[in-house]
Amino acid sequence: MPSSKSDYLLSHEQLHFDITELHARKLRKHLSHLSIDQLSKKPKEVLNSFYTKVEKERAAMQLQYDRETKHSLNKEAEAKWQLFVKEELQKLEDYQE
């Protein structure tokens, strides 16, 4: 496989990683806004509900990304996704680890 093709495929896979990071930040944001009152009665259920919601969103976005980019074959869609994810990560930069 030529280097440029490998680099392009690596870039596609990197965006899958970035989508996961985006959702990790969303989860951190949710958790940072929890109050003691919300956690006092059923903390496990509350935490699981946040995780489940964010995980469903992450999985759906990963599928949508692959569908719209045709698993990296659609370069125009790939570029749009790169920009979108970059902007979303910047919005949540306060929730980087």
N, C-alpha and C positions, 0 to 999 in steps of 0.2 A: 504494500500500500504506500503510495507516495506520501511524503512528509506533510504536504499541505492538506491532503485528505485526512490524515491522522490528526492533525491539529484542529481541523474543522470538527471532526467527530468528538475529539476531546472537549472542545468548546461546548458542544451540545450536551455532553455528559456533565460538564461543569455547571451548566445552567440547572440541571436536575438537582445538583447539590445545593445551588443557590436558592432554588425554590424551597428546599427543605430548611435551609437557614432562615428564609423569610418566615416560614411558619413557626420555627423555633422562637423567633423574635415576637411573633404574634402571641404565642403562648406565654412568653415572659411578660409581655404587656398585660395580658389578662390577669396573670398571677400577681403582678405588682399592684393591681387595683383592687384586689380582694381585701375585704375587711375581716376583722376578727369575728364579727357577728356572722358573716357568711360561712365561716369555717367552724364555728363553735358547735353546731349541732351534728352535722354529718360531713366532716372534712373530706373523707374518701370519695363520697358521692359528688361533692362539689368539684373537687380536683379532677375526677374522672370525666365529669361532664365537659369541663373546659378542654381537657386533652382530646376527648372523643370528637368534639366539634372542630377543633383545629386540625386534627388528623384527617378527618373527612374532607376538609377543605384542601389540605395538602395533596391527598391522593387524587382528588378531582382535578386539581390544577396540573399535576404531573401528567395525567391522562390527556387533558386538554392541550397541553404543550406538545406532547407527542403527536396527537391527532392533527393539530393545526400546522405543525412543522413537517408532518409526514415522516416522523422519526429522523429529522435533520435534512430531509431532501428539499424542503421548501425554504430557500435561503432568505427570501423576503420576510416570511413569517418568523423565521429564526431571529432575524435582526429586530423585529418588533418585540419579540419576547425578551430579547437581551435588554432592550431599553426599558420595557415595562418592569422587569424584575429588578433592574438596577435602581429605578426610581422608587419602587416599593421598599427596597432595602434601605434606601436613604431616608425615607419617611420614618422608619423604625430604627434608625441608627442608635437611639438612646437605649435600645434593648439588645445591643450586641453583648455577647458574653464577656 
